Amino acid sequence: MEGNLLDERTVIIDIDANSSDEALDALSTRLVELGYAKESFIEAVKARERVYATGLPANAAGVAIPHTDIEHVNKPALGIGVLKKPVRFRMMGSHDASVEVEIMFMIALNQHHSQIDMLQNLMALIQDDGLLTALKTSKTSKDIITLLKNKI
Amino acid sequence: MVNKKKVLVACGTGIATSIAVARKVEDILKQKGYGDKVTFSTCSVAELVSKASSYDLIITTAQNNKQLPTKVILGVVFLTGRGMDPVINEIVEYLGLNK
């Protein structure tokens, strides 16, 4: 079902992580706690990131869009994590390049070919310099939800 | 249009970036007037080996180490929006859409 995936509780700002694994853990654990994802999601996201990296060098910020197979997800969600300081992720499609990531958009999908509008909106957001800058300087989760209303 | 070109877009899971990239490339090609000359499908990188030979071109967002019978173009630029033009031109040229 296509629906609004914005949930203030899946937004975490000021994630204090020293590695991509720590950053991923913070956000994936939240999705599991809220029932969006199964316990197995936490390890599956990290494993998938190692094989198929998701760091993207957008204009306004380093971004990562971690995700994993649908079997680890109960219901669709979009986790948003703003990092206190940039953390190095490997760049998508590259063997050796990396991206200093400031914002993570963790995509939890439980069906193939679902949430296509959200995926397209997310890509538009990543290409929107003004919005991305506003997101990474947001002070509260509520501010982020307000910024993204009608955009995701 | 006879003989539409078939493009397969692959990503690690086959559920997220492949779909976003396929939509984006399809939109750009439509704007250029080539919309009726191409069809798009998506899959995961793991499925490429069995599917590749039925397609004219593969676009992927993940690194691919396997030997494939079909040309592979990296499509990460369609996610960031940075540097899309040369890649679009390569796709148009390779598929002969401008012929």
gemmi code that builds the backbone of each chain (N, CA, C; Angstrom):
import gemmi

chains = {
    "A": [
        ("MET", (0.825, -1.190, 0.000), (0.000, 0.000, 0.000), (0.868, 1.252, 0.000)),
        ("GLU", (0.570, 2.176, -0.879), (1.296, 3.442, -0.868), (0.673, 4.306, 0.227)),
        ("GLY", (1.494, 4.845, 1.050), (0.949, 5.709, 2.086), (2.025, 6.634, 2.592)),
        ("ASN", (1.650, 7.477, 3.515), (2.621, 8.397, 4.056), (3.540, 7.668, 5.028)),
        ("LEU", (4.826, 7.741, 4.769), (5.779, 7.003, 5.588), (6.401, 7.858, 6.675)),
        ("LEU", (5.966, 9.095, 6.769), (6.599, 9.966, 7.757), (6.094, 9.659, 9.156)),
        ("ASP", (7.023, 9.417, 10.051), (6.721, 9.121, 11.438), (7.835, 9.788, 12.241)),
        ("GLU", (7.444, 10.715, 13.084), (8.437, 11.481, 13.849), (9.377, 10.565, 14.630)),
        ("ARG", (8.848, 9.419, 15.028), (9.654, 8.504, 15.853), (10.756, 7.815, 15.066)),
        ("THR", (10.646, 7.794, 13.730), (11.705, 7.154, 12.937), (12.755, 8.174, 12.477)),
        ("VAL", (12.654, 9.376, 13.034), (13.653, 10.408, 12.726), (14.562, 10.569, 13.943)),
        ("ILE", (15.864, 10.441, 13.756), (16.798, 10.644, 14.866), (17.793, 11.724, 14.458)),
        ("ILE", (17.894, 12.752, 15.262), (18.909, 13.767, 14.961), (20.039, 13.643, 15.976)),
        ("ASP", (21.194, 14.173, 15.612), (22.357, 14.136, 16.500), (22.840, 12.724, 16.800)),
        ("ILE", (22.834, 11.855, 15.811), (23.386, 10.517, 16.028), (24.904, 10.647, 16.182)),
        ("ASP", (25.401, 10.157, 17.307), (26.829, 10.279, 17.596), (27.505, 8.944, 17.268)),
        ("ALA", (27.980, 8.809, 16.043), (28.545, 7.530, 15.602), (29.977, 7.727, 15.123)),
        ("ASN", (30.793, 6.690, 15.329), (32.187, 6.748, 14.888), (32.449, 5.897, 13.654)),
        ("SER", (31.453, 5.161, 13.231), (31.618, 4.325, 12.038), (30.264, 4.195, 11.361)),
        ("SER", (30.302, 3.723, 10.120), (29.038, 3.536, 9.414), (28.192, 2.474, 10.110)),
        ("ASP", (28.835, 1.431, 10.642), (28.079, 0.391, 11.348), (27.329, 0.969, 12.547)),
        ("GLU", (28.006, 1.823, 13.314), (27.356, 2.438, 14.484), (26.185, 3.312, 14.051)),
        ("ALA", (26.392, 4.049, 12.963), (25.331, 4.930, 12.470), (24.128, 4.099, 12.021)),
        ("LEU", (24.402, 3.008, 11.300), (23.329, 2.141, 10.817), (22.580, 1.513, 11.989)),
        ("ASP", (23.345, 1.056, 12.998), (22.731, 0.429, 14.173), (21.725, 1.357, 14.845)),
        ("ALA", (22.106, 2.619, 14.995), (21.250, 3.571, 15.708), (19.879, 3.660, 15.050)),
        ("LEU", (19.878, 3.737, 13.734), (18.613, 3.931, 13.016), (17.843, 2.612, 12.836)),
        ("SER", (18.570, 1.544, 12.528), (17.875, 0.269, 12.304), (17.263, -0.246, 13.607)),
        ("THR", (17.965, -0.032, 14.729), (17.438, -0.464, 16.021), (16.116, 0.247, 16.308)),
        ("ARG", (16.050, 1.520, 15.951), (14.821, 2.279, 16.158), (13.664, 1.678, 15.352)),
        ("LEU", (13.948, 1.328, 14.097), (12.889, 0.749, 13.253), (12.417, -0.594, 13.804)),
        ("VAL", (13.351, -1.347, 14.410), (12.982, -2.629, 15.007), (12.146, -2.389, 16.263)),
        ("GLU", (12.578, -1.454, 17.096), (11.850, -1.150, 18.340), (10.415, -0.720, 18.057)),
        ("LEU", (10.232, -0.022, 16.962), (8.899, 0.481, 16.632), (8.060, -0.550, 15.881)),
        ("GLY", (8.657, -1.712, 15.621), (7.892, -2.785, 14.980), (7.865, -2.741, 13.466)),
        ("TYR", (8.535, -1.767, 12.866), (8.556, -1.696, 11.406), (9.402, -2.830, 10.814)),
        ("ALA", (10.474, -3.174, 11.544), (11.381, -4.197, 11.005), (11.600, -5.298, 12.024)),
        ("LYS", (12.033, -6.449, 11.506), (12.326, -7.584, 12.378), (13.733, -7.428, 12.950)),
        ("GLU", (13.979, -8.137, 14.018), (15.300, -8.116, 14.671), (16.430, -8.338, 13.658)),
        ("SER", (16.195, -9.222, 12.707), (17.226, -9.587, 11.721), (17.611, -8.418, 10.814)),
        ("PHE", (16.761, -7.398, 10.775), (16.995, -6.221, 9.926), (18.317, -5.543, 10.268)),
        ("ILE", (18.631, -5.491, 11.562), (19.815, -4.746, 12.039), (21.097, -5.284, 11.395)),
        ("GLU", (21.274, -6.609, 11.442), (22.483, -7.194, 10.845), (22.394, -7.187, 9.320)),
        ("ALA", (21.181, -7.406, 8.816), (21.006, -7.493, 7.361), (21.361, -6.173, 6.670)),
        ("VAL", (21.014, -5.057, 7.310), (21.322, -3.743, 6.725), (22.839, -3.554, 6.647)),
        ("LYS", (23.544, -3.934, 7.725), (25.008, -3.764, 7.728), (25.668, -4.682, 6.708)),
        ("ALA", (25.174, -5.909, 6.638), (25.748, -6.872, 5.687), (25.539, -6.376, 4.260)),
        ("ARG", (24.345, -5.865, 3.986), (24.033, -5.377, 2.641), (24.894, -4.159, 2.296)),
        ("GLU", (25.108, -3.313, 3.270), (25.923, -2.113, 3.044), (27.370, -2.492, 2.681)),
        ("ARG", (27.858, -3.592, 3.274), (29.224, -4.018, 2.971), (29.342, -4.526, 1.532)),
        ("VAL", (28.312, -5.199, 1.059), (28.365, -5.752, -0.296), (27.958, -4.709, -1.331)),
        ("TYR", (26.854, -4.016, -1.067), (26.352, -2.991, -1.984), (26.235, -1.677, -1.222)),
        ("ALA", (27.311, -0.900, -1.262), (27.351, 0.348, -0.513), (26.298, 1.329, -1.026)),
        ("THR", (25.856, 2.245, -0.139), (24.794, 3.181, -0.535), (25.151, 4.651, -0.329)),
        ("GLY", (26.430, 4.951, -0.129), (26.811, 6.358, 0.022), (26.638, 7.108, -1.289)),
        ("LEU", (26.039, 8.307, -1.203), (25.810, 9.118, -2.406), (26.335, 10.533, -2.174)),
        ("PRO", (27.221, 11.013, -3.053), (27.745, 12.369, -2.894), (26.791, 13.397, -3.490)),
        ("ALA", (25.727, 13.710, -2.766), (24.802, 14.734, -3.261), (25.486, 16.092, -3.152)),
        ("ASN", (24.947, 17.078, -3.834), (25.541, 18.420, -3.837), (25.633, 19.026, -2.447)),
        ("ALA", (24.524, 18.946, -1.704), (24.433, 19.689, -0.453), (24.947, 18.923, 0.760)),
        ("ALA", (25.066, 17.602, 0.641), (25.487, 16.801, 1.788), (25.830, 15.389, 1.323)),
        ("GLY", (26.674, 14.728, 2.090), (26.879, 13.301, 1.854), (25.664, 12.578, 2.397)),
        ("VAL", (25.136, 11.657, 1.597), (23.896, 10.972, 1.958), (24.118, 9.469, 1.838)),
        ("ALA", (23.431, 8.684, 2.667), (23.412, 7.233, 2.475), (21.958, 6.787, 2.486)),
        ("ILE", (21.660, 5.780, 1.660), (20.273, 5.274, 1.620), (20.274, 3.767, 1.902)),
        ("PRO", (20.685, 3.387, 3.130), (20.771, 1.966, 3.468), (19.417, 1.259, 3.385)),
        ("HIS", (19.440, 0.005, 2.938), (18.232, -0.815, 2.882), (18.649, -2.266, 2.742)),
        ("THR", (17.696, -3.157, 2.823), (18.025, -4.573, 2.666), (16.816, -5.340, 2.151)),
        ("ASP", (16.919, -6.648, 2.133), (15.858, -7.465, 1.529), (14.530, -7.351, 2.280)),
        ("ILE", (13.447, -7.544, 1.515), (12.097, -7.321, 2.044), (11.726, -8.272, 3.187)),
        ("GLU", (12.379, -9.435, 3.256), (11.979, -10.412, 4.274), (12.254, -9.937, 5.710)),
        ("HIS", (13.102, -8.916, 5.861), (13.439, -8.416, 7.199), (12.509, -7.305, 7.672)),
        ("VAL", (11.507, -6.988, 6.859), (10.663, -5.824, 7.151), (9.208, -6.245, 7.389)),
        ("ASN", (8.578, -5.667, 8.408), (7.167, -5.939, 8.689), (6.244, -5.001, 7.926)),
        ("LYS", (6.534, -3.709, 8.024), (5.734, -2.725, 7.288), (6.644, -1.588, 6.841)),
        ("PRO", (6.289, -0.954, 5.719), (7.197, 0.028, 5.136), (7.459, 1.214, 6.052)),
        ("ALA", (8.700, 1.678, 6.019), (9.076, 2.832, 6.833), (10.233, 3.559, 6.171)),
        ("LEU", (10.368, 4.821, 6.539), (11.530, 5.587, 6.121), (12.181, 6.133, 7.383)),
        ("GLY", (13.367, 5.616, 7.699), (14.106, 6.131, 8.848), (15.013, 7.258, 8.379)),
        ("ILE", (15.062, 8.330, 9.149), (15.933, 9.446, 8.785), (16.884, 9.699, 9.948)),
        ("GLY", (18.170, 9.687, 9.658), (19.162, 9.898, 10.708), (20.122, 11.011, 10.324)),
        ("VAL", (20.208, 12.014, 11.186), (21.165, 13.103, 10.953), (22.346, 12.876, 11.889)),
        ("LEU", (23.536, 12.863, 11.325), (24.729, 12.537, 12.112), (25.348, 13.789, 12.717)),
        ("LYS", (25.802, 13.630, 13.944), (26.435, 14.736, 14.667), (27.691, 15.182, 13.923)),
        ("LYS", (28.476, 14.207, 13.483), (29.635, 14.501, 12.634), (29.632, 13.490, 11.483)),
        ("PRO", (30.167, 13.894, 10.338), (30.115, 13.001, 9.176), (30.826, 11.671, 9.444)),
        ("VAL", (30.285, 10.617, 8.879), (30.847, 9.274, 9.020), (31.092, 8.725, 7.619)),
        ("ARG", (32.197, 8.040, 7.437), (32.564, 7.558, 6.109), (31.788, 6.295, 5.703)),
        ("PHE", (31.114, 6.385, 4.579), (30.459, 5.232, 3.955), (31.158, 4.990, 2.622)),
        ("ARG", (31.107, 3.781, 2.112), (31.583, 3.548, 0.752), (30.562, 4.087, -0.232)),
        ("MET", (31.046, 4.538, -1.379), (30.155, 5.127, -2.373), (29.454, 4.040, -3.191)),
        ("MET", (28.193, 4.263, -3.433), (27.428, 3.312, -4.224), (28.075, 3.089, -5.592)),
        ("GLY", (28.181, 1.841, -5.994), (28.695, 1.528, -7.319), (30.199, 1.591, -7.455)),
        ("SER", (30.894, 1.846, -6.350), (32.344, 2.012, -6.439), (33.063, 0.994, -5.562)),
        ("HIS", (34.253, 0.597, -5.983), (35.040, -0.341, -5.184), (35.828, 0.378, -4.099)),
        ("ASP", (36.264, 1.595, -4.390), (37.194, 2.234, -3.456), (36.810, 3.637, -2.999)),
        ("ALA", (35.901, 4.306, -3.694), (35.569, 5.680, -3.305), (34.668, 5.683, -2.070)),
        ("SER", (34.737, 6.769, -1.303), (33.891, 6.861, -0.114), (33.195, 8.218, -0.076)),
        ("VAL", (32.223, 8.316, 0.802), (31.446, 9.543, 0.964), (31.384, 9.847, 2.458)),
        ("GLU", (31.601, 11.101, 2.835), (31.424, 11.517, 4.232), (29.938, 11.813, 4.422)),
        ("VAL", (29.253, 10.904, 5.082), (27.793, 10.967, 5.144), (27.311, 11.801, 6.334)),
        ("GLU", (26.369, 12.687, 6.058), (25.780, 13.521, 7.111), (24.319, 13.165, 7.385)),
        ("ILE", (23.664, 12.607, 6.379), (22.254, 12.223, 6.552), (22.023, 10.827, 5.978)),
        ("MET", (21.324, 9.999, 6.751), (20.936, 8.669, 6.257), (19.428, 8.634, 6.047)),
        ("PHE", (19.029, 8.040, 4.938), (17.620, 7.737, 4.698), (17.530, 6.219, 4.615)),
        ("MET", (17.029, 5.616, 5.682), (16.983, 4.149, 5.726), (15.638, 3.687, 5.201)),
        ("ILE", (15.684, 2.943, 4.103), (14.453, 2.547, 3.416), (14.092, 1.119, 3.832)),
        ("ALA", (12.940, 0.972, 4.467), (12.477, -0.362, 4.861), (11.232, -0.693, 4.040)),
        ("LEU", (11.380, -1.644, 3.129), (10.258, -2.033, 2.271), (9.978, -3.516, 2.448)),
        ("ASN", (8.688, -3.878, 2.426), (8.338, -5.286, 2.605), (7.729, -5.914, 1.354)),
        ("GLN", (7.754, -5.164, 0.250), (7.223, -5.703, -1.005), (8.062, -5.201, -2.163)),
        ("HIS", (8.210, -6.032, -3.192), (8.861, -5.572, -4.407), (7.953, -4.583, -5.120)),
        ("HIS", (8.550, -3.667, -5.840), (7.802, -2.687, -6.624), (6.746, -1.973, -5.805)),
        ("SER", (7.109, -1.602, -4.583), (6.197, -0.832, -3.750), (6.820, 0.521, -3.457)),
        ("GLN", (6.010, 1.437, -3.006), (6.500, 2.750, -2.576), (7.314, 3.459, -3.654)),
        ("ILE", (6.888, 3.297, -4.895), (7.656, 3.897, -5.990), (7.613, 5.428, -5.914)),
        ("ASP", (6.477, 5.973, -5.502), (6.395, 7.427, -5.351), (7.380, 7.920, -4.289)),
        ("MET", (7.420, 7.186, -3.167), (8.336, 7.593, -2.100), (9.778, 7.549, -2.602)),
        ("LEU", (10.136, 6.498, -3.333), (11.512, 6.376, -3.832), (11.852, 7.541, -4.757)),
        ("GLN", (10.906, 7.884, -5.617), (11.144, 9.009, -6.529), (11.238, 10.323, -5.770)),
        ("ASN", (10.350, 10.489, -4.777), (10.387, 11.716, -3.979), (11.697, 11.824, -3.211)),
        ("LEU", (12.165, 10.674, -2.723), (13.422, 10.666, -1.973), (14.583, 11.090, -2.872)),
        ("MET", (14.583, 10.598, -4.107), (15.664, 10.971, -5.026), (15.596, 12.463, -5.365)),
        ("ALA", (14.369, 12.986, -5.483), (14.225, 14.426, -5.747), (14.750, 15.224, -4.558)),
        ("LEU", (14.464, 14.717, -3.373), (14.919, 15.379, -2.143), (16.456, 15.424, -2.079)),
        ("ILE", (17.083, 14.309, -2.446), (18.545, 14.226, -2.405), (19.161, 15.238, -3.373)),
        ("GLN", (18.399, 15.559, -4.424), (18.909, 16.503, -5.421), (18.500, 17.944, -5.125)),
        ("ASP", (17.780, 18.141, -4.003), (17.293, 19.479, -3.648), (18.243, 20.084, -2.603)),
        ("ASP", (19.142, 20.939, -3.063), (20.190, 21.467, -2.183), (19.622, 22.204, -0.967)),
        ("GLY", (18.605, 23.024, -1.206), (18.039, 23.825, -0.122), (17.411, 22.951, 0.954)),
        ("LEU", (16.649, 21.963, 0.510), (15.944, 21.097, 1.448), (16.929, 20.217, 2.229)),
        ("LEU", (17.925, 19.693, 1.535), (18.905, 18.826, 2.192), (19.688, 19.614, 3.249)),
        ("THR", (20.025, 20.834, 2.913), (20.743, 21.687, 3.869), (19.857, 21.974, 5.080)),
        ("ALA", (18.587, 22.246, 4.837), (17.653, 22.511, 5.940), (17.514, 21.274, 6.828)),
        ("LEU", (17.487, 20.099, 6.211), (17.348, 18.863, 6.988), (18.536, 18.653, 7.913)),
        ("LYS", (19.748, 18.862, 7.373), (20.914, 18.519, 8.191), (21.163, 19.546, 9.295)),
        ("THR", (20.504, 20.707, 9.199), (20.679, 21.699, 10.260), (19.437, 21.772, 11.158)),
        ("SER", (18.495, 20.844, 10.950), (17.281, 20.834, 11.771), (17.630, 20.529, 13.226)),
        ("LYS", (16.878, 21.169, 14.123), (17.166, 20.992, 15.555), (16.310, 19.899, 16.198)),
        ("THR", (15.160, 19.607, 15.593), (14.293, 18.577, 16.181), (13.716, 17.670, 15.089)),
        ("SER", (13.278, 16.494, 15.518), (12.643, 15.552, 14.596), (11.383, 16.169, 14.005)),
        ("LYS", (10.684, 16.927, 14.829), (9.461, 17.568, 14.388), (9.729, 18.531, 13.227)),
        ("ASP", (10.832, 19.273, 13.329), (11.206, 20.193, 12.244), (11.398, 19.419, 10.943)),
        ("ILE", (12.024, 18.266, 11.049), (12.288, 17.461, 9.852), (10.982, 16.989, 9.234)),
        ("ILE", (10.075, 16.524, 10.082), (8.777, 16.074, 9.579), (8.045, 17.233, 8.891)),
        ("THR", (8.122, 18.413, 9.499), (7.478, 19.590, 8.901), (8.080, 19.910, 7.538)),
        ("LEU", (9.410, 19.834, 7.452), (10.086, 20.116, 6.182), (9.677, 19.125, 5.084)),
        ("LEU", (9.451, 17.889, 5.500), (9.210, 16.836, 4.501), (7.734, 16.632, 4.188)),
        ("LYS", (6.885, 17.265, 4.931), (5.441, 17.100, 4.703), (5.099, 17.414, 3.243)),
        ("ASN", (4.345, 16.564, 2.637), (3.954, 16.694, 1.223), (5.123, 16.543, 0.246)),
        ("LYS", (6.289, 16.159, 0.762), (7.433, 16.001, -0.137), (7.871, 14.545, -0.236)),
        ("ILE", (7.429, 13.722, 0.701), (7.812, 12.309, 0.683), (6.565, 11.455, 0.502)),
    ],
    "B": [
        ("MET", (5.880, 1.559, -32.768), (7.340, 1.365, -32.857), (7.657, -0.125, -32.794)),
        ("VAL", (8.309, -0.634, -33.796), (8.730, -2.039, -33.716), (10.047, -2.142, -32.961)),
        ("ASN", (10.288, -3.315, -32.413), (11.557, -3.563, -31.742), (11.994, -2.489, -30.764)),
        ("LYS", (11.247, -2.378, -29.712), (11.670, -1.449, -28.668), (12.950, -1.962, -28.037)),
        ("LYS", (13.811, -1.047, -27.648), (15.037, -1.433, -26.949), (14.679, -1.788, -25.514)),
        ("LYS", (15.319, -2.844, -25.025), (15.019, -3.308, -23.670), (16.173, -2.976, -22.732)),
        ("VAL", (15.850, -2.229, -21.690), (16.866, -1.835, -20.717), (16.545, -2.488, -19.377)),
        ("LEU", (17.557, -3.087, -18.771), (17.395, -3.723, -17.470), (18.178, -2.910, -16.442)),
        ("VAL", (17.485, -2.474, -15.385), (18.157, -1.678, -14.352), (18.297, -2.541, -13.096)),
        ("ALA", (19.520, -2.662, -12.596), (19.779, -3.550, -11.466), (20.372, -2.791, -10.288)),
        ("CYS", (19.992, -3.225, -9.084), (20.651, -2.711, -7.872), (20.845, -3.894, -6.922)),
        ("GLY", (21.445, -3.633, -5.784), (21.786, -4.711, -4.857), (20.593, -5.561, -4.473)),
        ("THR", (19.486, -4.921, -4.123), (18.313, -5.667, -3.672), (17.241, -5.798, -4.751)),
        ("GLY", (17.287, -4.926, -5.759), (16.241, -4.933, -6.778), (14.945, -4.297, -6.320)),
        ("ILE", (14.963, -3.618, -5.176), (13.712, -3.031, -4.672), (13.748, -1.514, -4.538)),
        ("ALA", (14.894, -0.908, -4.570), (14.914, 0.532, -4.283), (15.563, 1.347, -5.396)),
        ("THR", (16.880, 1.345, -5.451), (17.511, 2.279, -6.383), (17.289, 1.895, -7.832)),
        ("SER", (17.150, 0.608, -8.134), (16.921, 0.218, -9.526), (15.610, 0.821, -10.021)),
        ("ILE", (14.613, 0.842, -9.148), (13.305, 1.366, -9.525), (13.361, 2.882, -9.688)),
        ("ALA", (14.058, 3.530, -8.768), (14.194, 4.992, -8.853), (14.968, 5.387, -10.115)),
        ("VAL", (16.023, 4.650, -10.420), (16.839, 4.975, -11.599), (16.050, 4.700, -12.888)),
        ("ALA", (15.341, 3.595, -12.924), (14.567, 3.264, -14.125), (13.557, 4.370, -14.427)),
        ("ARG", (12.845, 4.829, -13.383), (11.868, 5.907, -13.563), (12.538, 7.180, -14.078)),
        ("LYS", (13.680, 7.489, -13.470), (14.375, 8.731, -13.822), (14.845, 8.699, -15.285)),
        ("VAL", (15.475, 7.606, -15.677), (15.986, 7.510, -17.046), (14.818, 7.504, -18.032)),
        ("GLU", (13.758, 6.797, -17.675), (12.576, 6.748, -18.528), (12.006, 8.166, -18.720)),
        ("ASP", (11.920, 8.922, -17.624), (11.402, 10.302, -17.703), (12.266, 11.155, -18.625)),
        ("ILE", (13.579, 11.043, -18.466), (14.485, 11.874, -19.274), (14.358, 11.493, -20.756)),
        ("LEU", (14.291, 10.199, -21.032), (14.197, 9.764, -22.429), (12.846, 10.190, -23.035)),
        ("LYS", (11.802, 10.170, -22.208), (10.490, 10.640, -22.690), (10.578, 12.105, -23.073)),
        ("GLN", (11.204, 12.899, -22.188), (11.350, 14.339, -22.465), (12.098, 14.575, -23.765)),
        ("LYS", (13.015, 13.674, -24.076), (13.802, 13.817, -25.297), (13.059, 13.240, -26.512)),
        ("GLY", (11.882, 12.688, -26.254), (11.076, 12.174, -27.356), (11.366, 10.725, -27.732)),
        ("TYR", (12.081, 10.011, -26.862), (12.414, 8.609, -27.165), (11.562, 7.630, -26.353)),
        ("GLY", (10.515, 8.154, -25.696), (9.732, 7.343, -24.777), (9.181, 6.061, -25.376)),
        ("ASP", (8.805, 6.113, -26.663), (8.187, 4.926, -27.264), (9.209, 3.974, -27.871)),
        ("LYS", (10.477, 4.249, -27.660), (11.510, 3.389, -28.250), (12.168, 2.461, -27.242)),
        ("VAL", (11.825, 2.625, -25.948), (12.520, 1.884, -24.897), (11.550, 1.316, -23.876)),
        ("THR", (11.853, 0.132, -23.360), (11.110, -0.383, -22.203), (12.097, -0.675, -21.082)),
        ("PHE", (11.624, -0.575, -19.854), (12.488, -0.777, -18.699), (12.005, -1.913, -17.819)),
        ("SER", (12.963, -2.689, -17.295), (12.671, -3.681, -16.272), (13.699, -3.491, -15.162)),
        ("THR", (13.384, -4.025, -13.981), (14.341, -3.923, -12.882), (14.593, -5.300, -12.280)),
        ("CYS", (15.754, -5.440, -11.636), (16.078, -6.700, -10.970), (17.204, -6.455, -9.971)),
        ("SER", (17.590, -7.495, -9.262), (18.740, -7.389, -8.362), (19.992, -7.794, -9.127)),
        ("VAL", (21.146, -7.383, -8.621), (22.412, -7.702, -9.271), (22.590, -9.226, -9.397)),
        ("ALA", (22.108, -9.951, -8.387), (22.258, -11.407, -8.409), (21.524, -12.040, -9.599)),
        ("GLU", (20.467, -11.388, -10.056), (19.676, -11.936, -11.171), (20.263, -11.605, -12.542)),
        ("LEU", (21.286, -10.726, -12.564), (21.806, -10.260, -13.847), (22.320, -11.391, -14.732)),
        ("VAL", (23.029, -12.333, -14.116), (23.651, -13.392, -14.907), (22.619, -14.136, -15.752)),
        ("SER", (21.461, -14.434, -15.144), (20.448, -15.194, -15.879), (19.627, -14.322, -16.818)),
        ("LYS", (19.543, -13.029, -16.548), (18.656, -12.165, -17.340), (19.355, -11.355, -18.427)),
        ("ALA", (20.643, -11.092, -18.230), (21.351, -10.105, -19.063), (21.177, -10.304, -20.562)),
        ("SER", (21.243, -11.555, -21.020), (21.283, -11.788, -22.464), (19.983, -11.405, -23.175)),
        ("SER", (18.894, -11.247, -22.433), (17.628, -10.866, -23.074), (17.464, -9.355, -23.213)),
        ("TYR", (18.481, -8.594, -22.805), (18.347, -7.132, -22.828), (19.400, -6.475, -23.721)),
        ("ASP", (19.092, -5.251, -24.158), (20.012, -4.507, -25.013), (21.044, -3.721, -24.201)),
        ("LEU", (20.669, -3.367, -22.980), (21.572, -2.563, -22.156), (21.229, -2.790, -20.688)),
        ("ILE", (22.268, -2.773, -19.853), (22.058, -2.890, -18.415), (22.557, -1.604, -17.753)),
        ("ILE", (21.748, -1.064, -16.856), (22.178, 0.071, -16.038), (22.177, -0.432, -14.599)),
        ("THR", (23.255, -0.189, -13.866), (23.301, -0.690, -12.503), (23.781, 0.381, -11.539)),
        ("THR", (23.325, 0.293, -10.288), (23.810, 1.213, -9.258), (24.836, 0.528, -8.368)),
        ("ALA", (25.055, -0.763, -8.589), (26.008, -1.496, -7.753), (27.170, -1.975, -8.614)),
        ("GLN", (28.314, -2.108, -8.005), (29.439, -2.626, -8.774), (29.148, -4.066, -9.157)),
        ("ASN", (29.567, -4.426, -10.343), (29.282, -5.762, -10.845), (30.589, -6.389, -11.306)),
        ("ASN", (30.922, -7.537, -10.750), (32.206, -8.161, -11.080), (32.066, -9.282, -12.094)),
        ("LYS", (30.830, -9.608, -12.427), (30.627, -10.757, -13.301), (30.727, -10.356, -14.765)),
        ("GLN", (31.166, -11.295, -15.579), (31.198, -11.082, -17.021), (29.782, -11.236, -17.553)),
        ("LEU", (29.298, -10.219, -18.257), (27.943, -10.287, -18.794), (27.996, -10.095, -20.305)),
        ("PRO", (27.041, -10.690, -21.006), (27.018, -10.580, -22.468), (26.466, -9.238, -22.955)),
        ("THR", (26.015, -8.405, -22.040), (25.364, -7.146, -22.395), (26.151, -5.981, -21.803)),
        ("LYS", (26.171, -4.880, -22.528), (26.895, -3.695, -22.040), (26.292, -3.194, -20.724)),
        ("VAL", (27.170, -2.809, -19.794), (26.737, -2.320, -18.490), (27.161, -0.856, -18.319)),
        ("ILE", (26.212, -0.014, -17.912), (26.513, 1.388, -17.627), (26.173, 1.651, -16.161)),
        ("LEU", (27.045, 2.369, -15.459), (26.785, 2.695, -14.053), (25.808, 3.874, -13.974)),
        ("GLY", (24.762, 3.717, -13.151), (23.696, 4.718, -13.137), (23.554, 5.503, -11.847)),
        ("VAL", (24.600, 5.545, -11.022), (24.502, 6.246, -9.740), (24.209, 7.741, -9.932)),
        ("VAL", (24.666, 8.305, -11.063), (24.431, 9.741, -11.306), (22.939, 10.092, -11.310)),
        ("PHE", (22.094, 9.120, -11.632), (20.657, 9.415, -11.675), (20.052, 9.524, -10.278)),
        ("LEU", (20.799, 9.110, -9.274), (20.339, 9.255, -7.895), (20.765, 10.598, -7.317)),
        ("THR", (21.954, 11.043, -7.672), (22.440, 12.318, -7.130), (22.082, 13.484, -8.047)),
        ("GLY", (21.793, 13.196, -9.301), (21.479, 14.264, -10.246), (22.703, 14.998, -10.753)),
        ("ARG", (23.868, 14.574, -10.333), (25.103, 15.251, -10.744), (25.755, 14.509, -11.898)),
        ("GLY", (25.909, 15.187, -13.021), (26.610, 14.583, -14.166), (25.769, 13.605, -14.967)),
        ("MET", (24.460, 13.883, -15.098), (23.591, 12.943, -15.815), (23.744, 13.028, -17.336)),
        ("ASP", (24.001, 14.225, -17.856), (23.984, 14.419, -19.312), (24.891, 13.471, -20.096)),
        ("PRO", (26.184, 13.357, -19.706), (27.040, 12.453, -20.479), (26.542, 11.010, -20.453)),
        ("VAL", (25.957, 10.600, -19.330), (25.485, 9.212, -19.225), (24.242, 9.011, -20.092)),
        ("ILE", (23.345, 9.994, -20.077), (22.163, 9.925, -20.940), (22.591, 9.864, -22.412)),
        ("ASN", (23.559, 10.707, -22.764), (24.038, 10.691, -24.147), (24.609, 9.335, -24.522)),
        ("GLU", (25.336, 8.730, -23.586), (25.909, 7.410, -23.838), (24.796, 6.379, -24.074)),
        ("ILE", (23.736, 6.469, -23.266), (22.616, 5.532, -23.403), (21.930, 5.723, -24.766)),
        ("VAL", (21.665, 6.977, -25.111), (20.989, 7.288, -26.378), (21.834, 6.793, -27.555)),
        ("GLU", (23.139, 7.073, -27.491), (24.044, 6.660, -28.564), (24.101, 5.142, -28.674)),
        ("TYR", (24.312, 4.498, -27.520), (24.503, 3.051, -27.537), (23.275, 2.329, -28.071)),
        ("LEU", (22.095, 2.790, -27.679), (20.861, 2.139, -28.128), (20.427, 2.637, -29.507)),
        ("GLY", (21.114, 3.666, -30.007), (20.783, 4.199, -31.330), (19.427, 4.860, -31.361)),
        ("LEU", (18.998, 5.457, -30.261), (17.664, 6.062, -30.183), (17.552, 7.282, -31.080)),
        ("ASN", (18.690, 7.899, -31.340), (18.689, 9.132, -32.149), (18.803, 8.852, -33.639)),
        ("LYS", (18.798, 7.567, -33.980), (18.969, 7.218, -35.400), (17.630, 7.350, -36.126)),
    ],
}
model = gemmi.Model(1)
for chain_id, residues in chains.items():
    chain = gemmi.Chain(chain_id)
    for i, (resn, *xyz) in enumerate(residues, 1):
        res = gemmi.Residue()
        res.name, res.seqid = resn, gemmi.SeqId(i, " ")
        for name, pos in zip(("N", "CA", "C"), xyz):
            atom = gemmi.Atom()
            atom.name, atom.element = name, gemmi.Element(name[0])
            atom.pos, atom.b_iso = gemmi.Position(*pos), 0.0
            res.add_atom(atom)
        chain.add_residue(res)
    model.add_chain(chain)
structure = gemmi.Structure()
structure.add_model(model)
structure.setup_entities()
